[in-house]
Every structure is written in structure tokens, then in C-alpha cells.
Amino acid sequence: MISMIAAVARNGAIGFENKLLYWLPNDLKRFKALTTGHTIVMGRRTFESLPKGALPNRRNVVLTRNTSFAAENTEVFPSLEAALASCLPDEEVFVIGGASVYAEALPVADRLCLTLVEDTPARADAFFPWLNPAEWRVEHEEHHGTDDRHAFPYTFIDYVRAR
Ligand SMILES: NC(=O)c1ccc[n+]([C@@H]2O[C@H](COP(=O)([O-])OP(=O)(O)OC[C@H]3O[C@@H](n4cnc5c(N)ncnc54)[C@H](OP(=O)(O)O)[C@@H]3O)[C@@H](O)[C@H]2O)c1
């Protein structure tokens, strides 16, 4: 099972200057609950944006074409294909970004775990790929309003491939 997990603004934006656009504690909680114990696959830039390096209790896979790249508690692969080939058949894989890796992984993804944030940011330079509505079916949807820790309303929405 290959899932992609992302927090996406109304205009598809996911980042600016190699940083996330939003700080939504419930989104981080969901990210942790879904990915812990499993494999996360990310681009080198997303890895470098993690404040404390590799995320604990997960197999951290980093993609880079730089053959001298190394980082603690990570496995490094030169292509998405090689990274996926290293996974066992029953391994749960979460592609966690960024834009370039989402775009490449979309055709092989089975599920999309998105947090749709009801905002359009003033500035963004990284975007989630366009989704063909004919290819995806909503499996689960959960709306949340604002509160003192969440400045924007957001919806957790899981898509699976339409058969
Ligand atoms: N909203 C969200 O949920 C979310 C999640 C994750 C990231 N983001 C945001 O997304 C932005 C980063 O996205 P990005 O597209 O700039 O960077 P990225 O996808 O994180 O990393 C790009 C780098 O990964 C490596 N790479 C990508 N595809 C590869 C492949 N097929 N084979 C080998 N190496 C590959 C290359 O590294 P080398 O240059 O070292 O070769 C490439 O420069 C940031 O703003 C981040 O905050 C948002």
C-alpha cells in the first residue's frame, strides 16, 4: 500500500521557501498516528526542512541524486523506483513530500491522505499535483472548524483510487 500524505491549501499550495504553510496540531497528530511504525519516503529538501532530522519510530527514506548524501537514521535512494523496490510487499509506505516527490509518486499511489486547509496563502512556491477527479474516490471525510489552536478550518479527506 502506497499512500501520499499532505496538507494542501485551497490553491494546491503546500510550501514556501522550504517550509510548511500551516501549523495545525491536529494535522501533526494525524500525521504521526498514520505514519508511526511504517515507512516514510521524502525528497532531500523535505528531509532538510525537518527540525530534528529523521522522524522517530519510522523507516525514513530520503531521495537524492547526490551520491555523497548521508544523514543519521535514514536510508538514502537515488530514485523513487529504487526506494519502492526496497520495500517489502506488506510494508505500508507513506510518501510525505515535497512537491517533486508527490508529482512523481501520484501515478503509483493507492491512497491520498489529505488535509485540505480552507485558506489561500499569499505566497507559495511548492504545490500538490493536480488530481483527476475521475481517478479518485473519497473514502473518508472529516471537517473541523477553527479553534484557539487552529487558525483555519480544515478537512481530513482520504481518497482511494476509483476502480
Ligand atoms: N504541506 C505538506 O504536506 C508538505 C509536505 C512535505 C513538504 N512540503 C513542502 O514542499 C516543499 C519542498 O518540495 P520540493 O519539491 O521543493 O522538494 P522535495 O521534493 O522535498 O525534494 C526535492 C529533492 O529531492 C530529491 N529528489 C526528488 N525526486 C527524486 C528522485 N526521483 N530521485 C532522486 N532524488 C529525488 C532531489 O534531491 P537532490 O537535489 O539532493 O538530488 C530533489 O532536489 C517545502 O516547502 C516543504 O515544506 C509540504
The ligand as an ORCA input file, in Angstrom:
! r2SCAN-3c Opt
* xyz 0 1
  N       2.184     20.569      3.006
  C       2.755     19.397      3.104
  O       2.117     18.414      3.482
  C       4.196     19.236      2.727
  C       4.853     18.029      2.928
  C       6.191     17.918      2.563
  C       6.859     19.012      2.040
  N       6.183     20.167      1.874
  C       6.855     21.345      1.315
  O       7.307     21.049     -0.008
  C       8.438     21.889     -0.284
  C       9.574     21.007     -0.786
  O       9.218     20.410     -2.017
  P      10.283     20.346     -3.236
  O       9.610     19.781     -4.431
  O      10.954     21.683     -3.323
  O      11.407     19.377     -2.646
  P      11.390     17.804     -2.266
  O      10.505     17.072     -3.196
  O      11.178     17.673     -0.803
  O      12.920     17.464     -2.519
  C      13.450     17.620     -3.813
  C      14.770     16.917     -3.862
  O      14.586     15.515     -3.620
  C      15.424     14.771     -4.470
  N      14.580     14.001     -5.373
  C      13.294     14.229     -5.740
  N      12.848     13.276     -6.562
  C      13.871     12.419     -6.716
  C      14.025     11.228     -7.460
  N      13.030     10.720     -8.193
  N      15.213     10.585     -7.417
  C      16.227     11.077     -6.651
  N      16.140     12.193     -5.935
  C      14.974     12.867     -5.977
  C      16.333     15.761     -5.174
  O      17.389     15.954     -4.247
  P      18.871     16.395     -4.696
  O      18.740     17.806     -5.182
  O      19.670     16.276     -3.422
  O      19.311     15.430     -5.756
  C      15.438     16.985     -5.228
  O      16.159     18.209     -5.357
  C       8.766     22.593      1.022
  O       8.197     23.901      1.013
  C       8.087     21.745      2.064
  O       7.771     22.465      3.237
  C       4.877     20.310      2.212
*
